[in-house]
Amino acid sequence: MKIAAYILSTVCSCLLVVASYKKFLPISLSEAFGFITGALCVWLTVKENIWNWPVGIANDIFFVVVFWESRLFADMTLQFLYIALGFLGWYQWLYGGEQKSPLRISSIGWRLAFALLIATFAVTAALTIYLRSVHDSAPFWDAFTTVLSLVAQYLLTRKILQNWLVWITADFIYIGLYLYKGLALTSLLYLIFLLMCVAGWREWRASLSALPTTNPLLPELSTE
């Protein structure tokens, strides 16, 4: 069953690239490759597979082009930050545990959660003002989703469970934003992201509960 799913995914990806290249679909080649690498990256992340990081870095590069063409400047800049965080996350997952062991899933502490919440409001407000000054097409939503995505990516580099909840919030907003911008395929991709993030939340929560040193009844105490 899994082999059949892999074959089907590969065939669909190839057809999408060909259809984009031949202009059978109203999407750019960069958006098509962004769709493929993005879906693969999230799936690998759900499975806690270290290859999610190099695939994610490739995805970021494709979306730099997509967002430049759509004049979503904050999202475009965000991709460069993703690339940097991608290399950091790659290293952290491999050597971020005790005595440079692979990093394990943990849950967010209340102090970190509070700090990130305050930072989200403050940076969103400042970024919205800036994006209005450069005539961004959707300044507040572009700023808010940018900050949410950075918070989620930071939590992901530390393998903190609640990264999925932040991604779910951001993806929900992204779906509407990209439909508004006419990026139908990217909007569909973020719908897939949303569904995969729900699956990621469930799988990671189950993995965290199974860890012998973690008390699932007190998740807020496991990571500060």
VEXZA-680997 format. One line per field, with one value per residue: x, y, z of N, C-alpha, C in turn; residue number from 1; chain. Coordinates in steps of 0.1 Angstrom, whole numbers. Layout:
% VEXZA-680997
nX c(X|...)
nY c(Y|...)
nZ c(Z|...)
caX c(X|...)
caY c(Y|...)
caZ c(Z|...)
cX c(X|...)
cY c(Y|...)
cZ c(Z|...)
resi c(NUM|...)
chain c(A|...)
***
This chain:
% VEXZA-680997
nX c(8|19|40|25|13|36|45|22|23|47|43|21|35|53|36|25|47|53|29|29|52|46|25|-1|-14|-24|0|32|65|81|63|51|72|76|52|55|79|73|51|63|83|68|55|77|86|64|69|92|116|149|155|137|147|168|151|132|147|152|126|121|138|125|101|110|111|85|71|83|75|48|47|46|63|72|67|85|110|109|115|142|150|140|157|181|173|167|191|200|181|185|210|204|185|201|222|213|205|211|245|252|235|208|180|151|115|98|78|64|75|59|70|85|65|49|68|71|45|42|62|52|29|42|61|46|30|49|60|38|34|58|55|32|44|60|42|31|9|-9|-6|-11|-19|1|23|15|12|38|53|41|49|76|78|67|86|109|102|100|127|136|123|98|67|44|48|32|6|9|17|-7|-25|-13|-13|-40|-47|-31|-42|-65|-52|-36|-54|-67|-46|-45|-30|-37|-27|-8|-24|-39|-18|-13|-36|-33|-10|-21|-38|-19|-4|-22|-22|5|6|-9|7|32|24|16|41|55|41|49|75|97|107|91|63|31|9|18|27|36|57|79|97|115)
nY c(-12|13|15|18|42|59|56|67|93|102|100|119|142|145|148|172|190|188|197|223|234|232|249|241|244|272|280|288|273|274|276|251|233|242|234|206|200|212|198|173|179|186|161|145|158|153|126|127|127|132|142|161|186|194|191|210|233|235|239|264|280|278|292|317|328|326|343|367|373|377|399|397|406|403|375|366|374|360|334|334|335|311|294|298|290|264|251|254|239|214|207|209|188|166|168|181|171|157|155|158|141|128|150|150|150|176|195|228|253|275|300|304|303|325|346|343|349|376|387|380|397|423|423|418|441|461|452|454|481|488|473|485|509|501|494|468|442|430|440|437|409|396|403|392|364|359|363|344|321|322|319|293|279|282|268|243|238|233|211|211|203|220|234|226|235|263|263|253|274|295|284|282|309|315|301|315|340|334|325|349|363|350|327|298|271|272|278|255|238|247|240|213|212|221|199|179|190|187|159|157|169|150|127|134|142|117|104|119|114|88|88|78|96|117|134|131|144|168|188|214|217|204|217|246)
nZ c(0|8|-11|-34|-29|-29|-55|-69|-59|-70|-97|-100|-92|-113|-135|-127|-129|-156|-168|-158|-170|-197|-199|-195|-172|-151|-136|-123|-130|-108|-87|-89|-83|-57|-45|-46|-32|-8|2|5|24|47|52|58|81|98|102|116|102|94|69|62|65|45|22|29|27|0|-8|3|-14|-39|-32|-27|-53|-61|-43|-48|-73|-68|-52|-24|-1|26|30|11|22|45|36|33|59|68|54|68|94|87|83|109|123|112|122|149|153|148|167|190|214|247|255|228|214|193|190|211|211|228|251|252|276|300|304|280|262|269|264|236|227|234|218|193|190|192|171|149|148|143|119|102|99|86|62|51|43|22|4|4|-6|12|40|70|73|59|75|100|95|87|111|127|114|117|144|147|131|147|170|159|152|176|182|195|206|203|180|159|164|161|134|123|128|113|87|81|78|57|36|28|22|0|-19|-23|-36|-59|-61|-66|-66|-46|-24|-23|-16|10|23|23|38|62|69|72|93|114|115|122|147|162|159|170|196|206|205|223|247|249|257|282|302|303|316|305|316|325|305|303|319|308|291|292)
caX c(0|28|47|16|12|48|44|12|28|58|36|14|44|59|26|23|58|51|17|33|62|39|15|-14|-20|-20|9|46|73|86|52|49|83|73|41|60|89|66|43|73|89|59|53|89|86|55|75|104|127|159|156|128|155|173|140|126|156|149|113|123|143|114|91|115|108|70|66|88|66|34|49|45|77|75|68|97|121|107|121|157|151|137|169|190|167|167|204|201|172|192|221|198|179|211|231|208|201|221|258|252|227|197|170|138|103|95|67|68|73|50|78|88|52|46|77|68|32|44|70|43|21|50|68|35|26|60|62|27|37|68|49|24|52|65|30|28|-5|-17|4|-13|-19|14|31|10|16|53|57|36|57|89|77|65|99|118|98|103|141|139|115|88|54|34|50|21|-5|12|16|-21|-31|-7|-18|-54|-48|-24|-51|-73|-44|-31|-65|-69|-35|-46|-21|-46|-20|-1|-34|-42|-7|-14|-47|-26|-2|-30|-42|-7|-1|-31|-16|18|3|-14|18|42|19|17|55|59|35|55|88|97|111|81|49|22|-1|23|35|41|69|90|107|114)
caY c(0|24|16|23|57|66|57|77|107|105|102|131|153|146|154|186|198|189|206|237|237|233|260|235|249|286|281|288|262|275|272|236|227|246|225|192|200|216|186|163|184|184|147|140|163|145|113|130|123|143|147|172|199|197|193|222|244|236|245|279|286|279|301|331|332|327|355|379|376|380|411|394|408|397|361|363|376|349|322|334|332|297|287|298|281|251|246|253|228|202|205|206|175|156|169|190|164|156|150|159|130|133|158|144|158|181|204|242|258|286|312|306|305|339|354|342|356|391|390|379|409|434|423|420|456|469|448|459|495|488|467|495|519|497|491|454|440|426|443|430|395|392|405|382|351|359|362|331|311|323|313|279|273|282|257|231|235|228|199|213|198|230|240|222|244|275|261|252|288|302|278|285|322|315|296|327|350|330|326|364|367|342|315|287|259|274|278|241|232|251|232|200|215|222|186|172|195|181|146|159|172|138|117|139|141|103|101|126|106|75|89|74|106|128|132|138|152|181|191|227|216|196|225|260)
caZ c(0|9|-23|-44|-26|-33|-70|-73|-56|-79|-110|-99|-92|-126|-143|-124|-135|-171|-171|-156|-180|-210|-197|-194|-160|-149|-125|-127|-127|-94|-78|-90|-75|-44|-41|-45|-21|4|7|9|36|59|55|64|94|106|105|124|94|93|55|61|65|31|13|32|22|-14|-9|5|-25|-49|-29|-29|-66|-61|-36|-54|-85|-63|-44|-10|3|39|28|4|31|54|31|36|74|68|50|79|104|82|86|124|127|107|132|162|153|149|178|200|227|258|250|213|209|185|198|213|212|241|251|256|289|301|302|266|255|271|256|221|225|234|206|181|189|190|158|139|147|137|105|95|96|75|49|45|37|9|-5|4|-10|23|51|83|72|55|87|110|91|87|125|132|107|123|157|144|127|158|178|151|153|190|183|205|201|200|167|150|167|155|120|119|128|101|74|80|73|44|25|23|16|-13|-28|-26|-45|-72|-61|-63|-62|-33|-15|-21|-8|24|28|25|50|74|73|76|106|124|117|129|161|168|160|179|210|210|207|235|258|251|263|297|311|301|321|296|323|329|294|304|327|302|284|296)
cX c(9|35|38|14|24|48|34|17|38|52|29|23|50|49|24|34|56|40|21|42|55|27|1|-22|-15|-11|23|53|78|75|49|59|81|63|47|69|83|58|52|79|80|57|65|90|76|61|88|117|136|160|146|135|161|162|133|134|154|136|113|128|133|104|96|111|93|65|71|79|52|35|44|58|81|76|81|109|121|115|136|159|149|150|179|186|167|180|206|193|179|202|214|192|189|219|226|204|213|233|258|244|215|186|157|127|101|83|71|66|65|58|82|76|48|55|74|55|34|52|62|35|30|56|57|31|37|62|50|29|47|62|40|32|59|54|29|13|-14|-9|2|-12|-6|24|28|15|31|58|53|45|71|89|76|79|109|115|101|118|144|130|104|74|44|37|39|9|-3|11|1|-28|-26|-12|-32|-56|-41|-33|-59|-64|-39|-42|-68|-58|-35|-36|-29|-38|-13|-12|-38|-31|-8|-26|-41|-17|-10|-34|-31|-2|-9|-26|-3|16|-1|-2|28|37|19|31|60|54|42|69|88|100|101|68|39|11|4|32|42|54|81|100|105|118)
cY c(13|26|22|38|65|67|67|91|111|108|116|143|155|153|169|195|199|198|221|242|240|243|254|240|263|288|282|276|262|272|257|229|230|237|212|191|203|205|175|166|182|170|141|145|156|132|114|125|134|150|158|185|202|199|206|234|246|242|260|286|288|290|316|336|335|340|368|383|381|393|409|394|402|382|357|364|364|336|322|331|317|289|287|289|267|244|244|241|214|198|201|192|164|156|177|184|164|149|148|147|136|140|150|154|163|190|218|245|271|299|315|309|320|349|355|349|371|395|389|392|421|435|424|434|464|465|453|473|496|483|477|506|515|491|476|452|436|428|436|415|389|393|394|368|349|356|348|320|311|316|297|272|272|270|244|228|230|215|199|210|209|238|238|231|258|274|260|266|296|297|281|299|323|310|307|337|346|329|340|368|359|331|303|274|260|273|263|234|235|244|218|201|214|208|177|177|189|166|147|161|159|128|122|139|127|99|107|118|93|76|86|85|118|124|139|146|166|186|205|228|210|205|240|269)
cZ c(0|-4|-34|-42|-30|-48|-75|-70|-66|-93|-111|-99|-106|-136|-140|-130|-150|-175|-168|-166|-194|-210|-198|-182|-157|-137|-131|-123|-112|-84|-78|-82|-60|-37|-38|-33|-8|10|12|22|48|62|62|79|103|111|113|116|91|79|53|59|51|21|16|27|7|-16|-7|-7|-36|-45|-28|-42|-67|-55|-41|-66|-80|-54|-29|-4|16|38|21|13|41|49|33|51|76|64|61|91|100|85|102|128|123|118|145|163|154|162|190|213|237|252|235|207|201|194|199|213|226|240|257|270|289|299|287|258|257|264|241|218|225|222|194|179|185|176|147|137|140|122|97|90|85|62|43|38|24|0|-7|1|1|36|64|82|68|67|97|107|90|101|130|126|113|137|156|140|138|167|172|152|166|192|194|199|196|187|158|152|160|139|115|118|115|88|71|73|59|33|19|16|2|-23|-33|-37|-58|-72|-57|-58|-49|-22|-12|-13|7|31|31|38|63|79|78|90|117|126|125|144|169|170|170|194|215|213|220|248|260|257|278|306|311|308|313|302|326|317|295|312|321|295|288|284)
resi c(1|2|3|4|5|6|7|8|9|10|11|12|13|14|15|16|17|18|19|20|21|22|23|24|25|26|27|28|29|30|31|32|33|34|35|36|37|38|39|40|41|42|43|44|45|46|47|48|49|50|51|52|53|54|55|56|57|58|59|60|61|62|63|64|65|66|67|68|69|70|71|72|73|74|75|76|77|78|79|80|81|82|83|84|85|86|87|88|89|90|91|92|93|94|95|96|97|98|99|100|101|102|103|104|105|106|107|108|109|110|111|112|113|114|115|116|117|118|119|120|121|122|123|124|125|126|127|128|129|130|131|132|133|134|135|136|137|138|139|140|141|142|143|144|145|146|147|148|149|150|151|152|153|154|155|156|157|158|159|160|161|162|163|164|165|166|167|168|169|170|171|172|173|174|175|176|177|178|179|180|181|182|183|184|185|186|187|188|189|190|191|192|193|194|195|196|197|198|199|200|201|202|203|204|205|206|207|208|209|210|211|212|213|214|215|216|217|218|219|220|221|222|223|224)
chain c(A|A|A|A|A|A|A|A|A|A|A|A|A|A|A|A|A|A|A|A|A|A|A|A|A|A|A|A|A|A|A|A|A|A|A|A|A|A|A|A|A|A|A|A|A|A|A|A|A|A|A|A|A|A|A|A|A|A|A|A|A|A|A|A|A|A|A|A|A|A|A|A|A|A|A|A|A|A|A|A|A|A|A|A|A|A|A|A|A|A|A|A|A|A|A|A|A|A|A|A|A|A|A|A|A|A|A|A|A|A|A|A|A|A|A|A|A|A|A|A|A|A|A|A|A|A|A|A|A|A|A|A|A|A|A|A|A|A|A|A|A|A|A|A|A|A|A|A|A|A|A|A|A|A|A|A|A|A|A|A|A|A|A|A|A|A|A|A|A|A|A|A|A|A|A|A|A|A|A|A|A|A|A|A|A|A|A|A|A|A|A|A|A|A|A|A|A|A|A|A|A|A|A|A|A|A|A|A|A|A|A|A|A|A|A|A|A|A|A|A|A|A|A|A)
***
